[in-house]
């Protein structure tokens, strides 16, 4: 994967983010993730060393805010930012290009994974139909047997557990950062394919 930031560009962009006011490290990471639409999120190991370097150079300063350390731009940092506005505009253009590239890569990955998922679901549905045919489990026109009632309840419990688990994961992710359009499309596509495959596995 190509680098998201060119050499020195992240350093400059951090100064630009601090121009609007003091921020702690997590806020800077979140701001960068939002700028990339959730397609990229820098690690703490990427951000903090650069902040430390900026502090050494006198371009940012720190202050304690409870358990957190806030970073704010210094007059020297603002002066450097002002002299590099044209370069900052180029960084913004590079970020926009990176967002498009990363989104394209994610869409390609989703398409590839969905092809495999569709094949797996189709195979599972066909195996289920074959089991029903071979075992003559059809209950059309008859009352549901105790075994049929048990398997129905088990299927409903599986669906409920799946719903609760995914709902928890989605809410946990949304608490960190907004759900990206790519993730939403993945959920929609996977559920649509699962619905079709489950319906096809049911005896007609």
Buried (B, 14 or more C-beta within 10 A) or exposed (E): EEEBBEEEBBBBBBBBBBBEEBBBBEBBBBBBBEBBBBBBBBEEEBBBEBBEEBBEEEBBBBEEEEEEBBBBBBEEBBEBBEEBEEEBEBBEEBBEEBBEBBBEEBEEEBEEEBEEBBEEBBEBBEEBBEEBEEEEEEEEEEEEEEEEEEEEEEEEEEEEEEEEEEEEEBEEBEEEBEBBEBBEEBEEBBEEBBEBBBEBBEEE
